[in-house]
Amino acid sequence: MITDTHVHLFWKSFDEDRAEVVRRAREAEVTRMIVVGTDVPTSRRAFEIAAAELEFYPTAGIHPHDAQGASADDRAVIEELCSLPECVAVGETGLDFFKNHSPRNEQFENFHWHLDLARRLDKPVVVHCRDAHAETARALEQFPGVRGVMHCYTYGPQELAPFLEAGFYISFSGVVTYPKNEANREAAKAVPADRLLVETDCPFLAPQKNRGKRNEPAYVRDVLARVAEVRGDELEQLARTTSDNAARLFGLPPLAP
């Protein structure tokens, strides 16, 4: 079993062949997926998609790109969705100072709201962080005890400490396969085995051999293989370890022995 801990299968690029994408994932032994919402419409779609597939689990949240347009009514819907028993995490939320699609003050306010919601609901939070390492670490410090995952971790080993100290899991994506990203591979080597996750973030960030094309869950196997290689692990064992980690973080049913 392989677990892809971050997919956006509601994306329009999957509308024509979503069933085939899921079939290819199953053939690649990717049997569990976390379907991550990024605003009200996509969070609702995440629940619809997860309800139709075995071992798919939804989240709900407002991405930092969408923080500016989020209303009180939007937050009420996200809170309602996150409160449902089938919802396994709050988010995707966080900070993105690379694209700055929303003003930074509104990103901060949006992120803090999600962290508070995760604390109130006692659910993990899915954190997006781009060009905002120090600010993200400081935000997490304000909410001690909140657990979650640094999704699509793109930094090196030097930036791991505040997230590991906060008890967060670290998830690696296709970025870890890119030839000029040795620092990210060093980070993958440094993360403790019990905090390690893998993901695609599909349809974005396809691994190197499919780079520039639409990403899909089957390709998480390439991410897993690269991480296993740099760590000196067997792929099958790392698949089990990362799936066990995902089950523990997101409260999924335990894997069969």
C-alpha positions in Angstrom: 0.0 0.0 0.0 1.2 3.5 -0.9 -0.6 6.6 0.5 -0.6 9.9 -1.5 -1.2 12.4 1.2 -2.1 15.4 -1.0 -4.1 15.2 -4.2 -6.4 17.8 -5.9 -8.5 15.3 -8.0 -11.3 17.9 -8.3 -9.0 19.9 -10.7 -10.6 20.5 -14.1 -7.7 18.8 -15.9 -9.0 15.5 -14.4 -12.6 16.0 -15.6 -12.2 13.9 -18.8 -10.4 10.9 -17.3 -10.7 10.9 -13.6 -11.8 7.3 -13.4 -8.8 6.3 -15.5 -6.5 8.3 -13.2 -7.8 6.4 -10.2 -7.4 3.1 -12.0 -3.8 3.8 -12.8 -3.2 4.8 -9.2 -4.6 1.5 -8.0 -2.5 -0.4 -10.5 0.6 1.4 -9.1 -0.5 0.3 -5.6 -1.5 3.8 -4.5 -4.5 2.7 -2.5 -5.1 5.6 -0.1 -5.3 9.3 -0.9 -6.0 12.5 1.0 -8.2 14.8 -1.2 -7.3 18.3 -0.2 -9.7 21.2 -0.6 -8.5 24.8 -1.2 -11.7 26.9 -1.0 -15.4 26.3 -0.5 -16.2 24.8 -3.9 -13.2 22.5 -4.1 -13.6 21.4 -0.5 -17.2 20.4 -1.3 -15.9 18.5 -4.3 -13.2 16.8 -2.2 -16.0 15.4 -0.1 -17.9 14.2 -3.1 -14.9 12.5 -4.7 -13.8 10.9 -1.4 -17.4 9.6 -0.8 -17.3 7.8 -4.1 -14.0 6.0 -3.7 -12.7 3.4 -1.2 -9.8 4.7 1.0 -10.2 8.4 -0.2 -10.4 10.9 2.6 -11.3 14.6 2.3 -10.1 17.8 3.9 -11.5 21.4 3.8 -9.8 24.7 3.9 -8.9 28.0 2.3 -5.6 28.3 0.5 -3.5 31.4 1.1 -4.0 32.3 -2.6 -7.8 32.6 -1.8 -7.5 34.3 1.6 -8.4 37.8 0.3 -11.7 36.7 -1.1 -12.8 34.5 1.8 -15.9 35.7 3.7 -17.4 34.9 7.1 -19.9 32.7 5.2 -17.0 30.8 3.5 -15.4 30.2 6.9 -18.7 29.0 8.3 -18.9 26.4 5.5 -15.3 25.3 6.0 -15.8 24.9 9.7 -19.0 22.9 9.1 -17.1 20.6 6.7 -14.1 20.2 8.9 -16.4 19.2 11.8 -17.8 16.2 9.9 -16.4 12.9 11.1 -15.2 12.0 7.6 -13.0 15.1 7.4 -9.5 14.1 8.3 -7.8 17.5 8.4 -8.1 21.3 8.3 -6.7 23.0 5.2 -4.9 23.5 2.9 -3.9 26.7 4.5 -0.7 28.5 5.2 1.4 31.3 3.7 2.7 32.0 0.2 5.0 35.0 -0.2 6.2 33.9 -3.6 3.1 34.6 -5.6 1.4 36.9 -3.1 -2.1 36.4 -4.6 -3.5 37.6 -1.3 -2.1 40.5 0.9 0.1 39.1 3.5 -1.9 40.4 6.4 -5.0 38.6 5.1 -2.9 35.4 4.6 -1.8 35.6 8.2 -5.3 36.1 9.5 -6.6 33.2 7.4 -3.8 30.9 8.5 -4.3 31.7 12.2 -8.0 31.1 11.8 -7.3 27.6 10.4 -4.8 26.8 13.2 -7.4 27.8 15.8 -10.0 25.7 14.1 -7.6 22.7 14.0 -7.0 23.2 17.7 -10.7 23.4 18.5 -11.6 20.4 16.5 -8.5 18.4 17.5 -7.7 17.6 13.9 -4.4 18.0 12.0 -3.7 20.9 9.7 -2.3 20.8 6.2 0.2 23.6 5.8 1.4 25.3 2.6 4.6 27.3 2.9 6.4 29.0 0.1 9.0 31.7 0.7 7.6 32.1 4.2 9.6 29.7 6.3 10.3 32.0 9.3 6.8 33.4 9.3 5.2 30.0 9.2 7.4 28.7 12.0 6.4 31.7 14.2 2.7 31.1 13.4 2.9 27.5 14.5 4.6 28.6 17.8 1.5 30.6 18.6 -0.6 27.4 18.5 1.4 24.8 20.5 0.0 21.4 20.4 -1.6 21.7 17.0 -0.4 18.8 14.9 -0.2 18.6 11.1 1.9 18.2 8.0 4.2 20.6 6.1 2.9 19.7 2.7 5.2 19.7 -0.3 8.3 20.5 1.7 10.7 22.2 -0.7 13.4 23.4 1.7 16.7 21.8 2.8 17.7 20.1 6.1 18.6 23.4 7.8 15.0 24.6 7.8 13.5 21.4 9.3 14.0 22.1 13.0 11.0 24.4 13.9 8.6 22.1 12.1 9.9 18.9 13.7 10.1 20.6 17.1 6.4 21.5 16.7 5.6 17.8 16.1 4.8 18.2 12.4 5.2 15.6 9.7 7.1 16.4 6.6 5.8 15.5 3.2 7.9 15.3 0.0 6.6 15.7 -3.5 8.0 15.4 -7.0 10.3 18.3 -6.2 12.6 15.8 -4.4 13.3 14.1 -7.8 14.5 17.3 -9.6 18.2 17.1 -10.5 19.2 20.5 -9.0 17.4 19.9 -5.7 20.0 18.2 -3.7 19.1 20.2 -0.6 15.6 18.8 -0.6 17.0 15.2 -0.9 19.2 15.9 2.1 16.1 17.0 4.0 14.4 13.7 3.0 17.3 11.9 4.4 17.3 13.8 7.6 13.6 13.5 8.6 12.9 10.9 11.2 11.2 7.8 9.8 8.1 8.3 11.9 7.5 11.8 10.6 7.9 11.1 6.8 5.1 11.3 4.2 5.0 11.4 0.4 2.5 13.1 -1.9 2.0 14.3 -5.5 0.2 17.6 -5.0 -1.4 16.6 -8.3 -2.0 18.0 -10.9 1.1 20.0 -10.1 4.8 19.2 -9.7 5.1 15.9 -11.6 8.3 14.0 -10.8 11.3 14.4 -13.1 10.4 11.8 -15.8 7.0 13.4 -16.3 8.0 17.0 -15.5 6.0 19.6 -17.3 3.1 17.2 -17.7 0.0 16.8 -15.6 0.8 15.0 -12.4 -1.4 12.2 -11.1 -1.5 10.0 -8.0 0.2 7.0 -9.7 3.4 9.1 -9.9 3.8 9.2 -6.1 5.5 5.9 -6.5 8.4 7.8 -8.2 8.6 10.2 -5.2 8.6 7.2 -2.8 11.4 5.5 -4.8 13.6 8.6 -4.8 13.2 9.1 -1.1 13.9 5.4 -0.5 17.0 5.7 -2.6 18.5 8.7 -0.7 17.6 7.1 2.6 18.9 3.7 1.8 15.5 2.1 2.4 13.6 -0.6 0.6 10.7 0.8 -1.4 8.2 -1.7 0.1 9.3 -0.9 3.6 9.1 2.8 3.1 5.7 2.5 1.5 4.5 0.8 4.7 6.3 3.3 7.0 4.8 6.4 5.2 1.4 4.8 5.1 1.5 4.0 8.8 2.5 7.6 9.4 -0.4 8.9 7.3 -2.8 6.6 9.2 -1.5 7.9 12.5 -1.6 11.6 11.6 -5.0 11.6 9.8 -6.7 9.1 12.0 -7.2 6.6 9.2 -8.0 2.9 9.9 -4.9 1.0 10.7 -3.2 -1.0 8.0 -3.5 -4.8 7.9 -0.5 -6.5 9.4 
